[in-house]
Each structure stands twice: as structure tokens, then as C-alpha cells.
Amino acid sequence: MKKFGSAISYLTVDLIKIWKNSNENNFAENRDKYLAVENPPEVCYYRQLDYTRMQKIINFLDHYIDSVTPENEMKMEIYFNQNEPAFIDDEVNTRLFNFSYADKVYAFARENKLSIKIHTIVWYRHTPKQLTDYLENRSAEDKKRLTFKFIKTYIQCLKERYPDAYSMELINEIAADPAEIRALKEEGQPLYDFDDEGVRIDEWYKLMGKHYYIELFRMAREIFGDKIKLLYNDNNEGNREKQIIFKTVIENIKQYEKEHDLKLIDGFGMQCHFWGSKDEDRTFMEEMFEQCSRFGVELQVTEFDVSNHSTKEIQQSIFNNFAEVAQKHGIEVFTTWGLNDIVSWLHEEETSLVDSNCDLKPFTMKYIKAFSRCFENASREKMKYKSKDLTM
């Protein structure tokens, strides 16, 4: 089923609520009061969201968006209650988890009849300090057992609070990136380790051991059942060396499925953060999808945007080509990583489908027509009424 989605933050959700309770004369004042209290790092960008831009954001959400993905609100560590320990006497201390920000996004999704995705559980950039501090002097076996226990409890909390989530990106960017490693070497930067299958040996790996991701999928399936799609999410999908690692990870999970008569993994999340290189042409995209389609799982585009590290013309070409290629290869679930160029994580690179005035860019309707169920349903209703008028 088609889903045209966007990443969204609790800040945007709160500003929408403020907009609806304001008018053109007092919105800016109400916005600034709110931002002064929250004081996010990106506050200067959110102050650019004036009354008219907010109205356009709401129209975009109402007319085209089917699903939302919380940008950071469901990730480990970012919004944890810093004064709480991870465990008390080896029992997970759930007071550490702060879901108040994720609750806002979830409530917004439900109020607006939008699907919601859980993003993301295990990512090398976020290993909670409270967890590693508690495990510091424990045996390797204790570290493994308690880490799995910690993650299982976190997933159980997500299930209890967000039972309507349609998918979960369970593991994120676990594959070592050969291109990144080469760049680090050239720059004389510290390198990271990876195992014989190309999986990053990050803090999670050190705590849980090789093939830890299989147990994570098993736990998540046990908790959520078949009511949610479980995804492995990664980036730089067009890199042939990295594709081998993706395929190996998925095959390891599928081998466990076969041995235990279980269904664990549903899909592979292709982030599709394009660099803006001349090499990222239509042929590159075709080959990327052809290779990834051999993984034997559903493909979803999960974090699409296009940077500009060459020329504006090349960036525009990538935007123009991608919707057509993705649709040709059967992509139905598509998420853009940022509602517009103001609130995108790459604020000043014009990477999203909506510009800094919150207007659609010239190529954006290609994406809406390809992936938006909301738009498709509205178009169908219009055709129905036109047909009725013709027969009257």
C-alpha cells in the first residue's frame, strides 16, 4: 500500500498546535515564547516559520502526507532522563525512558489519521551512557544478557505506547562503509573496526556479540507479532561493496527464519541520502534498485533527500530522475527526510521536496503522484464526482 511520508519533529507538531490557536497578528509572538522555553539547537531555523509558511506546512500535510516518522523522539538516549540509571539491581529502570516528545508526534499522527513509523532502535551513534556505565565492571556474559534485556524492555515500552505503528526500523547503519573508511584514511582520521562480514564493531556489537541483530529481530517479532513491519535500515545503498554486507546481514536473518520456522525481517530501508554527485545518474539508480531487489525483502525509501556537492543542475537531475526510477522498481513506501528546506536536518542545502517558502518544488508532484495514497484517494473522489456530473 502506498505511503508518502515525511520525518517530523515534536517542535513542528507543537508549532502547528500554536498556529491553530493563534492568528496572523500574534503567531510570531506565541512561537517565540515557545521556542525560548524549548531552546532547541536549531531554534534560528524554526523562527523562520512565520504564519504563512505554517499554513503551507499544514496544507502539505493535509493534502499529500500519509505517514510521519519522528526524527529523534523514539531513538535511544537523546531524550532520556539523564539523572536516572539504566538498571536498579539488574532490573531495567523504565524511568530512564522519556517518551513525552514521542507521545506528541504519535498523538498528532492519530489526530490526523496518519500512519507512524518507529525510528530507530539500535544505532552506533546512540549507545546510552547510563547503560555502559552500569555494565562497566560486569562480565561479558552479564553485559550481553543485560543489554538484550534493556533493549527488549525499551521495545516493549514502544509497543505499549505506540501500538498502531506500521513499521519499525530496528537496526540502523550497522554495515561498515568502505567509502567512508577510505576517506578517513586519506584524512588521517581514526578508523573504526568491523568484523569479517563487514558489520561495524561498535559499542552495541561489543556488548551483544556477533550476529546480535538476529536476536533483536527475534525479540521485536515476539513483542509486536505480525502487526508491524520490521526493517533493517542503512545508507549508501548504491555502493557495491556495501551491498554485499547488506545482503549478508539479511541472509543471516533469513537463515535463522528457515531454521526456526519464523518470519523476522520484512524489509530493507534504503535511506537514499543522495550526495549530489554526477555519478548518481539514472543508471546508478537503476543498478542500485536492481541489486537491492535481490535481497528478497520489501524495499522502502526511508530518508530521502538530495544534497548539492557539485552543481545545481546535477542536484535537480537527481530529484527529477529518482521518483520515476523508484516507482518503476516497485517502491510504494517513501519518506522524505524533512518537511521542507527550513526544518530539514541539512538546513541550508535545499535538500528536500519543499522549499524555504514552504512551496512545492517543480518536481515534487512527481513524488506525490507516485507515492501519495492521500492524493490518489482525493483524485479518485474528484473523478467520481465528475462522472456523476456527466451522468446527471
Salt bridges, closest charged atoms under 4 A:
ASP14 OD2 - LYS104 NZ 2.77
GLU29 OE2 - LYS33 NZ 3.38
ASP32 OD1 - ARG31 NE 2.92
ASP32 OD1 - ARG47 NE 3.85
ASP50 OD2 - ARG53 NH1 3.04
GLU77 OE1 - HIS126 ND1 3.17
GLU84 OE1 - ARG95 NE 3.60
ASP90 OD2 - ARG138 NH2 2.94
ASP90 OD2 - ARG145 NH2 3.95
GLU91 OE2 - LYS149 NZ 3.20
ASP103 OD2 - ARG161 NH2 2.44
ASP133 OD2 - LYS129 NZ 2.73
ASP142 OD2 - ARG138 NE 3.19
ASP142 OD1 - ARG145 NH2 3.12
ASP164 OD2 - ARG110 NE 3.30
GLU169 OE2 - LYS117 NZ 3.06
GLU169 OE1 - HIS119 ND1 2.43
ASP177 OD2 - LYS242 NZ 3.19
GLU180 OE1 - ARG200 NH2 3.07
ASP196 OD1 - LYS210 NZ 2.66
GLU197 OE1 - HIS211 NE2 2.92
GLU203 OE2 - LYS206 NZ 3.58
GLU215 OE2 - ARG218 NH2 2.80
GLU222 OE2 - LYS152 NZ 3.02
GLU222 OE1 - ARG218 NH1 2.91
ASP234 OD1 - LYS242 NZ 3.37
GLU241 OE1 - ARG182 NH2 3.10
GLU251 OE2 - LYS247 NZ 2.47
ASP266 OD2 - ARG221 NH2 2.55
ASP279 OD1 - LYS278 NZ 3.56
GLU286 OE2 - LYS328 NZ 3.00
GLU286 OE1 - HIS329 NE2 2.62
GLU287 OE1 - ARG240 NH2 3.89
GLU298 OE1 - LYS229 NZ 2.61
GLU303 OE1 - HIS273 NE2 2.83
ASP305 OD1 - HIS273 ND1 2.83
GLU324 OE1 - ARG282 NH1 3.00
GLU324 OE2 - LYS366 NZ 2.88
ASP341 OD2 - LYS361 NZ 2.88
GLU350 OE1 - LYS312 NZ 2.28
ASP359 OD1 - LYS56 NZ 2.97
GLU376 OE2 - LYS2 NZ 2.88
GLU376 OE1 - ARG380 NH2 3.35
GLU381 OE2 - LYS384 NZ 3.05
